[in-house]
Each structure stands twice: as C-alpha cells, then as structure tokens.
Amino acid sequence: MNLNKITLKLIKYFIYIISTAILICFIGSSTFISKFYKQTQLKTLQKSAYDIYEGLKEGYMYEDLSISIVVIKDNKVIPLGRRKMAIQGAFRNVDFNSLSTEGTFKNIGNESFLYYKMPTELGDIIAFENTKYSSDYLKIIYLTLLIIFILSIILCIPLISYIGKKFTNPIIELKKSSQKIASGDFNFNPNIRTGDEIEELAMSLQSMAINLEKKYELQKDFIANVSHDFKTPLSIIRSYSEAIKDGLVEGQDINNYAGEVIEEVDRLNKLVIEILELSKLQSGKIPLSKEYLNIKTLLKECIEKFRPLSKEKNISLLLKGEEFKIYGDRTYLLRVIYNFIDNALKFSPCNEEVLVCTSYVNSNVKVSIINKGNGISQNMLENIWHKYYKHEKSGGIGLGLPICSEILTLHKFEYGVISKENQETEFYFLAPIK
C-alpha cells in the first residue's frame, strides 16, 4: 500500500493519540478505579457488619454468610457462619485485636484481605473479604483496554489511509498544478470540489494563474515596447552620428543633426527616469511632502500650461466646480492632474471640449477630467493602470497612468476611470476634504 507523507503522519498521530488515551486509562484504572472499587467494597463490608450487629442483638445465630465475619469479645476471636473451622485455621496468624477500623491484612497463605472493623457493645465485629476479586476486576479492565487498542489500530489504519488519500489527493493535484504554473503553464482548471479550505485554495490558485498569465503577457509586451522605444532613438542617434563622423553633412546641417541627437537622447533619458520613478514609487522610497492645498487653484495652474496646446487643437479647456481644500503632496498631485489633462487632450478630436471639474461626493472632493472622444473599450479598462500596458494608439510604453496610480495609492485616494465608447471618458480621484 503506497501511502503519501500526510497519510503516514495522520497514522502516526492517530497511534500517538490512541496510545496516550490507553495509557491514561491504564493509569486511571490502577489508581482511581481501584480506589473507587476498594471504597465500594469497604462500604459493603461496613453494611454487612452493621447487619450482623443488628441480627446478633436480636439473638440470630448466623450460619450462612457470603462474607467472612469474626467477633472479638474478651480478646477471643469468634468466627460466624459455616466457615468457622476454615477461618480459625487460615487466619490464626492474624492479630484481629490490633486491627484498626479498616484496611488490609494477609493470612497464612499470603492472600490479601480487605476488612472493616466496627466496635459494638457485643464486641468488635470484623467483616473481611479476599481482594482477589478487585484484582481480577482490574485485570479484566486492562485486558479490555488492550483489546480495544489493538482493534483500534487494526481497524482504523485502513480507514485513516482512505481518509488520508481523500484529503491529500487534492493537495497533490494542487502541488502538480503549482509546478506547472511555475514552469509557465498557466492553463489551470481545478476539478476540486471538497467544500472546504482546499477548494478555496484551488480557486485562489486558479485566480493567481489567470493574473500571472495576464502579467506574463503584459511583461512580454513591456519588453517589446521598451525594445522598440529604445531602438528607434538609438537608430537615429547612430545614423546621425555616423553621418557627422563621415563628413556627409556640413555647415548648418551639422547643428541640425546634433540637435536631433540631443533630442533623441532626451527622449531616452525621460524614459529611463520614468521607469526608475515608477520603481521608487512602488517600493515606497519616495516620501510625500503633504500640505493643505486649494484643489481649484492647483487645477487652474495645470490648465494654464495646456492653453497653447488646447488652442492649437481648437479644444475648449473648461474648469467648473467649487473650491475645496485637500491634504496631499503638491508636486505629485500636479503630476497626476497633468497626466490626466494631457491624455484628455491627446484623445479628444478637434473642436470639442475637455471639462475639468470638482464636486462634493460623500465627504470627499471628486476631481474629474472628462473628454469627448472614442473612449476606452471595456476589456482595456482594467489594464490601463498597469505598468506594462500600452494603448495601441497612445505611443510610448504607457508609464504615465501607472505612475499616477502609485501616487494616488500612496495618498490613499480612491481613483478610477469611467468610459463610454465613442462618447466620453472620465478620469477621476477622490480626496478627503480638509
């Protein structure tokens, strides 16, 4: 029988528990039960002595007794019942006069007897009984416990093996599945219906596999996007540098080529800075310098920076809402608002409007940037905050929104996006009002 490790542990623990229980029963039998049985016998002997006393007062001469009785009168031992001769012979070594109220003594044959001594005006009545009955009783208990122990081991090991397999088979399946996930196989569809924490673990593992698959695909896209965004500027830099080195350009063209090289270097530098900044934000290494801010003033400041671009595209950039005070880092919140407005202008068609507004929502100020445009498809909404995600029309590797997400998370602000395709898109965050 091939048993797994958990089943073997279950069997081992079961044997430990049964052995401990049996040991406790043995100790209990040898102490508490034997004492209890002894006290019960003493009470029986006491009652028998009292009954004999009552009978003797009435003049009744006992000939048939189930227990041994002697009466000590004037230092003489008078046995009662039909066992007079046997008592006189077997117990001639016993000094009945010196016996205390209760206890044990041994006869000539070294047999142990339990006795009870009751003083009366008729003499001391001593009732006694052989203790072999209690010894036999304890032996029966010990034998019964031993049989129960053996039967428990014989009957329960197969049962525990069966239960252990039912318990461990799902775990073994989860182990194999986790190894597949670790090797890059995310196709995990568990058929585990145990109705307990193991099933919940299977569902969690399935959810983890789905999320890992998404992240794996996004990571591949990220590598592809970064490679592309690095490759293009590097190709331009190399081409222009070679042209300058080989003397293919002269005069003003050299300055133009050098300017293009500097511009592409700046693009690469900005890309590297954004990647490093996102990494620092995620690790919590950038502390926030919080202060009380007038959110409307902050929005006005940011809108003014986009006035030239909005006029160029003939887009109306409108600010609506009341003034509210919030508590946050001015520089990083400006970064968030700047990114939201920049995206709104980028995806808005000409001759439309972008609305920047504040509103009161459940003790929070809601800052919204709404644009009319193509909107975002529902299957993209959950990915736009991810650092590896890149919108097919946005260009770049899409680090703006992930950076905004980390900034708002550090502020513990709620945020989100609501989009209706071919209608409008709203990016927002909620900040507690101070």
KEGU-158564 format. One record per residue (C-alpha): chain; y negated, z, x negated; residue number from 1; residue in one letter. Coordinates in steps of 0.05 Angstrom, whole numbers, padded with zeros to 5 digits, always signed. Each point is the difference from the previous one (the first is absolute). Example, Ala and Ser with C-alpha at 12.3 -4.5 7.8 and 13.67 -1.06 7.14 Angstrom:
! residues 2
NODE  cadena   north      up    east  num  residuo
NODE       A  +00090  +00156  -00246    1        A
NODE       A  -00069  -00013  -00027    2        S
This chain:
! residues 434
NODE  cadena   north      up    east  num  residuo
NODE       A  +00000  +00000  +00000    1        M
NODE       A  -00065  -00025  -00032    2        N
NODE       A  -00053  +00053  +00013    3        L
NODE       A  -00073  -00008  -00018    4        N
NODE       A  -00041  +00053  -00035    5        K
NODE       A  -00033  +00028  +00063    6        I
NODE       A  +00067  +00007  +00036    7        T
NODE       A  +00029  +00036  -00060    8        L
NODE       A  -00061  +00047  +00000    9        K
NODE       A  +00010  +00013  +00075   10        L
NODE       A  +00073  +00017  -00012   11        I
NODE       A  -00018  +00045  -00059   12        K
NODE       A  -00054  +00036  +00040   13        Y
NODE       A  +00047  +00008  +00059   14        F
NODE       A  +00053  +00032  -00044   15        I
NODE       A  -00053  +00046  -00028   16        Y
NODE       A  -00023  +00021  +00070   17        I
NODE       A  +00071  +00010  +00026   18        I
NODE       A  +00020  +00039  -00062   19        S
NODE       A  -00061  +00044  +00006   20        T
NODE       A  +00013  +00012  +00074   21        A
NODE       A  +00073  +00018  -00013   22        I
NODE       A  -00019  +00046  -00058   23        L
NODE       A  -00050  +00036  +00045   24        I
NODE       A  +00054  +00006  +00053   25        C
NODE       A  +00048  +00030  -00051   26        F
NODE       A  -00052  +00050  -00023   27        I
NODE       A  -00018  +00016  +00071   28        G
NODE       A  +00073  +00010  +00018   29        S
NODE       A  +00014  +00045  -00059   30        S
NODE       A  -00060  +00044  +00014   31        T
NODE       A  -00030  -00003  +00069   32        F
NODE       A  +00063  -00019  +00040   33        I
NODE       A  +00044  +00050  -00037   34        S
NODE       A  -00051  +00055  +00011   35        K
NODE       A  -00008  -00019  +00073   36        F
NODE       A  +00075  -00001  +00009   37        Y
NODE       A  +00006  +00068  -00035   38        K
NODE       A  -00053  +00030  +00046   39        Q
NODE       A  +00035  -00028  +00060   40        T
NODE       A  +00066  +00032  -00023   41        Q
NODE       A  -00035  +00066  -00012   42        L
NODE       A  -00028  +00000  +00070   43        K
NODE       A  +00069  -00015  +00027   44        T
NODE       A  +00029  +00058  -00041   45        L
NODE       A  -00056  +00045  +00024   46        Q
NODE       A  +00014  -00017  +00072   47        K
NODE       A  +00075  +00010  -00010   48        S
NODE       A  -00013  +00069  -00032   49        A
NODE       A  -00044  +00019  +00059   50        Y
NODE       A  +00052  -00023  +00051   51        D
NODE       A  +00053  +00040  -00037   52        I
NODE       A  -00045  +00061  +00001   53        Y
NODE       A  -00011  -00007  +00076   54        E
NODE       A  +00075  -00007  +00010   55        G
NODE       A  +00018  +00060  -00042   56        L
NODE       A  -00049  +00043  +00039   57        K
NODE       A  +00038  -00020  +00063   58        E
NODE       A  +00066  +00019  -00034   59        G
NODE       A  +00025  -00071  -00006   60        Y
NODE       A  +00049  -00010  -00058   61        M
NODE       A  -00006  -00070  -00029   62        Y
NODE       A  +00065  -00035  -00018   63        E
NODE       A  -00021  -00073  +00002   64        D
NODE       A  -00061  -00017  -00041   65        L
NODE       A  -00024  -00068  -00027   66        S
NODE       A  -00036  +00034  -00058   67        I
NODE       A  +00018  +00057  -00046   68        S
NODE       A  -00028  +00069  +00020   69        I
NODE       A  +00005  +00067  -00035   70        V
NODE       A  -00030  +00067  +00019   71        V
NODE       A  -00021  +00050  -00053   72        I
NODE       A  +00006  +00071  +00026   73        K
NODE       A  +00003  +00062  -00043   74        D
NODE       A  +00009  -00045  -00061   75        N
NODE       A  +00062  -00030  +00032   76        K
NODE       A  +00008  -00075  +00009   77        V
NODE       A  +00029  -00015  +00069   78        I
NODE       A  +00018  -00074  +00011   79        P
NODE       A  -00001  -00027  +00071   80        L
NODE       A  +00042  -00055  +00031   81        G
NODE       A  +00068  -00027  -00016   82        R
NODE       A  -00018  -00013  -00073   83        R
NODE       A  -00002  +00074  -00019   84        K
NODE       A  +00055  -00004  -00052   85        M
NODE       A  -00028  -00064  -00031   86        A
NODE       A  -00069  +00031  -00005   87        I
NODE       A  +00026  +00063  -00032   88        Q
NODE       A  +00038  -00041  -00052   89        G
NODE       A  -00049  -00056  -00015   90        A
NODE       A  -00063  +00043  -00001   91        F
NODE       A  +00025  +00063  -00035   92        R
NODE       A  -00046  -00016  -00059   93        N
NODE       A  -00062  -00001  +00044   94        V
NODE       A  -00043  +00062  +00004   95        D
NODE       A  -00024  -00008  +00072   96        F
NODE       A  -00039  +00065  -00004   97        N
NODE       A  -00047  -00027  -00053   98        S
NODE       A  -00016  -00065  +00036   99        L
NODE       A  -00072  -00012  +00022  100        S
NODE       A  -00021  -00025  +00069  101        T
NODE       A  +00020  -00073  -00014  102        E
NODE       A  +00025  -00043  -00057  103        G
NODE       A  +00065  -00026  -00031  104        T
NODE       A  +00059  +00030  -00036  105        F
NODE       A  +00066  -00024  -00029  106        K
NODE       A  +00071  +00023  +00014  107        N
NODE       A  +00060  +00005  -00046  108        I
NODE       A  +00012  -00075  +00007  109        G
NODE       A  -00072  -00014  -00024  110        N
NODE       A  -00018  -00028  +00068  111        E
NODE       A  -00072  +00008  +00020  112        S
NODE       A  -00018  +00033  +00067  113        F
NODE       A  -00065  +00007  +00038  114        L
NODE       A  -00010  +00067  +00034  115        Y
NODE       A  -00047  +00038  +00045  116        Y
NODE       A  -00001  +00077  +00002  117        K
NODE       A  -00026  +00037  +00061  118        M
NODE       A  -00006  +00077  -00003  119        P
NODE       A  +00018  +00035  +00065  120        T
NODE       A  +00018  +00071  +00023  121        E
NODE       A  +00072  -00025  +00002  122        L
NODE       A  -00002  -00020  -00073  123        G
NODE       A  -00023  -00060  -00039  124        D
NODE       A  +00026  -00064  +00032  125        I
NODE       A  +00009  -00057  -00050  126        I
NODE       A  +00013  -00070  +00025  127        A
NODE       A  +00018  -00052  -00053  128        F
NODE       A  +00023  -00072  -00004  129        E
NODE       A  +00025  -00046  -00055  130        N
NODE       A  -00055  -00045  -00028  131        T
NODE       A  +00047  -00058  -00012  132        K
NODE       A  -00020  -00026  +00068  133        Y
NODE       A  -00072  -00010  -00022  134        S
NODE       A  +00024  -00031  -00066  135        S
NODE       A  +00044  -00048  +00038  136        D
NODE       A  -00060  -00016  +00046  137        Y
NODE       A  -00044  -00017  -00060  138        L
NODE       A  +00054  -00042  -00031  139        K
NODE       A  +00004  -00040  +00064  140        I
NODE       A  -00076  -00010  -00002  141        I
NODE       A  +00003  -00022  -00073  142        Y
NODE       A  +00057  -00048  +00014  143        L
NODE       A  -00038  -00028  +00060  144        T
NODE       A  -00063  -00011  -00041  145        L
NODE       A  +00040  -00034  -00054  146        L
NODE       A  +00033  -00046  +00050  147        I
NODE       A  -00068  -00016  +00031  148        I
NODE       A  -00028  -00016  -00069  149        F
NODE       A  +00058  -00047  -00018  150        I
NODE       A  -00002  -00034  +00068  151        L
NODE       A  -00076  -00008  -00005  152        S
NODE       A  +00007  -00034  -00067  153        I
NODE       A  +00057  -00045  +00023  154        I
NODE       A  -00032  -00020  +00066  155        L
NODE       A  -00073  -00004  -00020  156        C
NODE       A  +00003  -00040  -00065  157        I
NODE       A  +00020  -00065  +00037  158        P
NODE       A  -00052  +00015  +00054  159        L
NODE       A  -00055  +00013  -00052  160        I
NODE       A  +00021  -00064  -00036  161        S
NODE       A  -00008  -00039  +00065  162        Y
NODE       A  -00067  +00033  +00016  163        I
NODE       A  -00022  -00009  -00072  164        G
NODE       A  +00013  -00075  +00003  165        K
NODE       A  -00039  -00007  +00065  166        K
NODE       A  -00056  +00039  -00033  167        F
NODE       A  +00000  -00035  -00067  168        T
NODE       A  +00015  -00072  +00019  169        N
NODE       A  -00071  -00011  +00026  170        P
NODE       A  -00027  +00033  -00064  171        I
NODE       A  +00042  -00046  -00043  172        I
NODE       A  -00026  -00060  +00040  173        E
NODE       A  -00071  +00024  -00011  174        L
NODE       A  +00014  +00008  -00075  175        K
NODE       A  +00025  -00071  -00005  176        K
NODE       A  -00059  -00026  +00040  177        S
NODE       A  -00050  +00038  -00045  178        S
NODE       A  +00033  -00031  -00061  179        Q
NODE       A  -00009  -00069  +00032  180        K
NODE       A  -00073  +00015  +00014  181        I
NODE       A  -00010  +00024  -00071  182        A
NODE       A  +00029  -00067  -00025  183        S
NODE       A  -00049  -00039  +00044  184        G
NODE       A  +00043  -00014  +00061  185        D
NODE       A  -00042  +00025  +00059  186        F
NODE       A  +00045  -00027  +00054  187        N
NODE       A  +00021  +00068  +00027  188        F
NODE       A  +00023  +00008  +00072  189        N
NODE       A  +00037  +00067  +00007  190        P
NODE       A  +00054  +00007  +00053  191        N
NODE       A  -00003  +00076  +00000  192        I
NODE       A  -00001  +00036  +00067  193        R
NODE       A  +00013  +00073  -00016  194        T
NODE       A  -00056  +00028  +00043  195        G
NODE       A  -00024  +00048  -00054  196        D
NODE       A  -00041  +00002  -00064  197        E
NODE       A  +00046  -00051  -00034  198        I
NODE       A  -00019  -00052  +00052  199        E
NODE       A  -00073  +00018  -00009  200        E
NODE       A  +00009  -00008  -00075  201        L
NODE       A  +00030  -00069  +00012  202        A
NODE       A  -00059  -00021  +00043  203        M
NODE       A  -00048  +00026  -00053  204        S
NODE       A  +00038  -00039  -00054  205        L
NODE       A  -00004  -00062  +00043  206        Q
NODE       A  -00075  +00009  +00009  207        S
NODE       A  -00007  +00011  -00074  208        M
NODE       A  +00039  -00064  -00014  209        A
NODE       A  -00046  -00039  +00046  210        I
NODE       A  -00063  +00028  -00033  211        N
NODE       A  +00028  -00011  -00069  212        L
NODE       A  +00016  -00072  +00017  213        E
NODE       A  -00072  -00010  +00024  214        K
NODE       A  -00028  +00033  -00062  215        K
NODE       A  +00047  -00041  -00044  216        Y
NODE       A  -00024  -00065  +00032  217        E
NODE       A  -00073  +00023  -00005  218        L
NODE       A  +00011  +00018  -00073  219        Q
NODE       A  +00027  -00069  -00014  220        K
NODE       A  -00060  -00030  +00035  221        D
NODE       A  -00045  +00046  -00041  222        F
NODE       A  +00031  -00023  -00065  223        I
NODE       A  -00007  -00073  +00022  224        A
NODE       A  -00072  +00011  +00023  225        N
NODE       A  -00021  +00038  -00063  226        V
NODE       A  +00033  -00054  -00043  227        S
NODE       A  -00038  -00054  +00037  228        H
NODE       A  -00066  +00037  -00001  229        D
NODE       A  +00007  +00013  -00075  230        F
NODE       A  +00027  -00069  -00016  231        K
NODE       A  -00058  -00039  +00029  232        T
NODE       A  -00057  +00036  -00037  233        P
NODE       A  +00041  +00001  -00064  234        L
NODE       A  +00013  -00075  +00005  235        S
NODE       A  -00075  -00013  +00010  236        I
NODE       A  -00018  +00046  -00058  237        I
NODE       A  +00051  -00034  -00046  238        R
NODE       A  -00022  -00071  +00020  239        S
NODE       A  -00074  +00014  -00009  240        Y
NODE       A  +00012  +00038  -00065  241        S
NODE       A  +00041  -00057  -00028  242        E
NODE       A  -00054  -00050  +00020  243        A
NODE       A  -00053  +00040  -00036  244        I
NODE       A  +00045  +00010  -00061  245        K
NODE       A  +00018  -00074  -00005  246        D
NODE       A  -00074  -00019  +00006  247        G
NODE       A  +00010  -00039  +00064  248        L
NODE       A  -00063  +00028  +00030  249        V
NODE       A  -00069  +00004  -00030  250        E
NODE       A  -00069  +00028  +00016  251        G
NODE       A  -00011  +00029  +00068  252        Q
NODE       A  +00074  -00012  +00019  253        D
NODE       A  +00021  +00052  -00050  254        I
NODE       A  -00042  +00052  +00036  255        N
NODE       A  +00028  -00022  +00067  256        N
NODE       A  +00071  +00004  -00026  257        Y
NODE       A  -00013  +00069  -00031  258        A
NODE       A  -00030  +00023  +00066  259        G
NODE       A  +00063  -00022  +00037  260        E
NODE       A  +00043  +00037  -00050  261        V
NODE       A  -00041  +00064  +00010  262        I
NODE       A  +00004  -00008  +00076  263        E
NODE       A  +00076  -00006  -00002  264        E
NODE       A  +00005  +00060  -00047  265        V
NODE       A  -00041  +00040  +00049  266        D
NODE       A  +00048  -00021  +00056  267        R
NODE       A  +00059  +00025  -00041  268        L
NODE       A  -00036  +00064  -00018  269        N
NODE       A  -00017  +00013  +00073  270        K
NODE       A  +00073  -00011  +00019  271        L
NODE       A  +00025  +00049  -00053  272        V
NODE       A  -00052  +00052  +00020  273        I
NODE       A  +00021  -00004  +00073  274        E
NODE       A  +00073  +00009  -00018  275        I
NODE       A  -00015  +00060  -00043  276        L
NODE       A  -00047  +00029  +00052  277        E
NODE       A  +00053  -00006  +00054  278        L
NODE       A  +00051  +00034  -00045  279        S
NODE       A  -00048  +00058  -00014  280        K
NODE       A  -00017  +00008  +00074  281        L
NODE       A  +00074  +00003  +00018  282        Q
NODE       A  +00014  +00052  -00054  283        S
NODE       A  -00059  +00043  +00023  284        G
NODE       A  -00032  -00003  -00070  285        K
NODE       A  -00068  -00019  +00028  286        I
NODE       A  -00037  +00061  +00029  287        P
NODE       A  -00046  -00011  +00059  288        L
NODE       A  -00073  +00023  -00004  289        S
NODE       A  -00011  +00018  +00073  290        K
NODE       A  -00068  +00011  +00032  291        E
NODE       A  -00032  -00002  +00069  292        Y
NODE       A  -00017  -00072  +00017  293        L
NODE       A  -00038  -00036  +00055  294        N
NODE       A  +00051  -00054  +00017  295        I
NODE       A  -00052  -00046  +00032  296        K
NODE       A  -00042  +00001  -00063  297        T
NODE       A  +00062  -00017  -00040  298        L
NODE       A  +00016  -00058  +00045  299        L
NODE       A  -00072  -00027  -00004  300        K
NODE       A  +00003  +00002  -00076  301        E
NODE       A  +00065  -00039  -00001  302        C
NODE       A  -00024  -00051  +00052  303        I
NODE       A  -00062  -00017  -00041  304        E
NODE       A  +00045  -00022  -00058  305        K
NODE       A  +00032  -00052  +00045  306        F
NODE       A  -00063  -00028  +00031  307        R
NODE       A  -00003  -00061  -00047  308        P
NODE       A  +00073  -00017  +00013  309        L
NODE       A  -00006  +00009  +00075  310        S
NODE       A  -00062  -00045  +00002  311        K
NODE       A  +00037  -00052  -00041  312        E
NODE       A  +00056  -00002  +00051  313        K
NODE       A  -00049  +00009  +00058  314        N
NODE       A  +00037  +00063  +00022  315        I
NODE       A  -00037  +00055  +00036  316        S
NODE       A  +00013  +00068  -00033  317        L
NODE       A  -00016  +00053  +00053  318        L
NODE       A  -00001  +00076  -00005  319        L
NODE       A  +00009  +00041  +00063  320        K
NODE       A  +00011  +00073  +00017  321        G
NODE       A  -00030  +00068  -00011  322        E
NODE       A  -00010  +00040  -00064  323        E
NODE       A  +00055  +00049  -00019  324        F
NODE       A  +00013  +00044  -00061  325        K
NODE       A  +00067  -00001  -00035  326        I
NODE       A  +00027  +00033  -00063  327        Y
NODE       A  +00027  -00046  -00054  328        G
NODE       A  -00008  -00036  -00066  329        D
NODE       A  -00059  -00047  +00005  330        R
NODE       A  +00023  -00049  -00053  331        T
NODE       A  +00070  -00009  +00026  332        Y
NODE       A  -00020  -00003  +00073  333        L
NODE       A  -00049  -00055  -00018  334        L
NODE       A  +00058  -00035  -00033  335        R
NODE       A  +00040  +00003  +00065  336        V
NODE       A  -00058  -00024  +00043  337        I
NODE       A  -00017  -00055  -00050  338        Y
NODE       A  +00072  -00026  +00002  339        N
NODE       A  +00004  +00002  +00076  340        F
NODE       A  -00066  -00039  +00008  341        I
NODE       A  +00019  -00049  -00056  342        D
NODE       A  +00066  -00016  +00036  343        N
NODE       A  -00036  -00006  +00067  344        A
NODE       A  -00049  -00052  -00028  345        L
NODE       A  +00055  -00036  -00038  346        K
NODE       A  +00042  -00011  +00063  347        F
NODE       A  -00057  -00011  +00049  348        S
NODE       A  -00017  -00072  +00019  349        P
NODE       A  -00072  -00022  -00007  350        C
NODE       A  -00051  +00014  +00055  351        N
NODE       A  +00038  +00063  +00022  352        E
NODE       A  -00017  +00073  -00007  353        E
NODE       A  +00029  +00060  -00036  354        V
NODE       A  -00010  +00067  +00034  355        L
NODE       A  -00005  +00064  -00040  356        V
NODE       A  -00002  +00060  +00046  357        C
NODE       A  +00008  +00075  +00005  358        T
NODE       A  +00027  +00038  +00061  359        S
NODE       A  +00022  +00070  +00020  360        Y
NODE       A  +00076  +00008  +00009  361        V
NODE       A  +00034  +00068  +00010  362        N
NODE       A  -00047  +00040  -00047  363        S
NODE       A  +00002  -00057  -00051  364        N
NODE       A  -00048  -00056  -00017  365        V
NODE       A  +00035  -00067  +00004  366        K
NODE       A  -00027  -00052  -00048  367        V
NODE       A  +00020  -00070  +00021  368        S
NODE       A  -00011  -00069  -00030  369        I
NODE       A  +00017  -00055  +00051  370        I
NODE       A  +00001  -00074  -00013  371        N
NODE       A  +00015  -00060  +00044  372        K
NODE       A  +00051  -00046  -00031  373        G
NODE       A  +00073  -00020  -00004  374        N
NODE       A  +00024  +00072  -00002  375        G
NODE       A  +00062  +00026  -00034  376        I
NODE       A  +00070  -00012  +00027  377        S
NODE       A  +00038  +00061  +00022  378        Q
NODE       A  +00055  -00007  -00052  379        N
NODE       A  -00053  +00003  -00055  380        M
NODE       A  -00037  +00062  +00025  381        L
NODE       A  +00049  +00050  -00029  382        E
NODE       A  -00002  -00031  -00069  383        N
NODE       A  -00074  -00011  -00012  384        I
NODE       A  -00010  +00071  -00028  385        W
NODE       A  +00056  -00011  -00051  386        H
NODE       A  -00018  -00012  -00072  387        K
NODE       A  +00049  -00058  -00008  388        Y
NODE       A  -00022  -00037  +00062  389        Y
NODE       A  -00042  -00063  -00003  390        K
NODE       A  -00027  -00037  +00060  391        H
NODE       A  +00015  -00073  -00006  392        E
NODE       A  -00073  -00019  +00012  393        K
NODE       A  -00034  +00058  -00036  394        S
NODE       A  +00010  -00019  -00072  395        G
NODE       A  +00009  +00051  -00056  396        G
NODE       A  +00057  +00050  +00000  397        I
NODE       A  -00027  +00041  +00058  398        G
NODE       A  -00019  +00067  -00033  399        L
NODE       A  -00063  +00012  +00041  400        G
NODE       A  +00032  +00029  +00062  401        L
NODE       A  +00053  +00041  -00038  402        P
NODE       A  -00057  +00032  -00040  403        I
NODE       A  -00037  +00015  +00066  404        C
NODE       A  +00064  +00030  +00027  405        S
NODE       A  +00007  +00047  -00059  406        E
NODE       A  -00074  +00020  +00003  407        I
NODE       A  +00005  +00017  +00075  408        L
NODE       A  +00066  +00036  -00011  409        T
NODE       A  -00032  +00044  -00054  410        L
NODE       A  -00056  +00015  +00050  411        H
NODE       A  +00053  +00016  +00053  412        K
NODE       A  -00034  -00049  +00047  413        F
NODE       A  +00039  -00038  +00052  414        E
NODE       A  -00007  -00075  -00006  415        Y
NODE       A  +00030  -00064  +00027  416        G
NODE       A  -00009  -00071  +00024  417        V
NODE       A  +00000  -00031  +00069  418        I
NODE       A  +00006  -00075  +00005  419        S
NODE       A  +00007  -00052  +00054  420        K
NODE       A  +00019  -00068  -00025  421        E
NODE       A  -00054  -00053  +00008  422        N
NODE       A  -00047  +00052  +00029  423        Q
NODE       A  -00023  +00058  -00045  424        E
NODE       A  +00021  +00050  -00052  425        T
NODE       A  -00024  +00072  -00007  426        E
NODE       A  +00008  +00042  -00063  427        F
NODE       A  -00018  +00073  +00011  428        Y
NODE       A  +00005  +00071  -00026  429        F
NODE       A  -00011  +00068  +00033  430        L
NODE       A  -00038  +00055  -00036  431        A
NODE       A  -00012  +00071  +00025  432        P
NODE       A  -00072  +00012  +00020  433        I
NODE       A  -00037  +00052  -00040  434        K
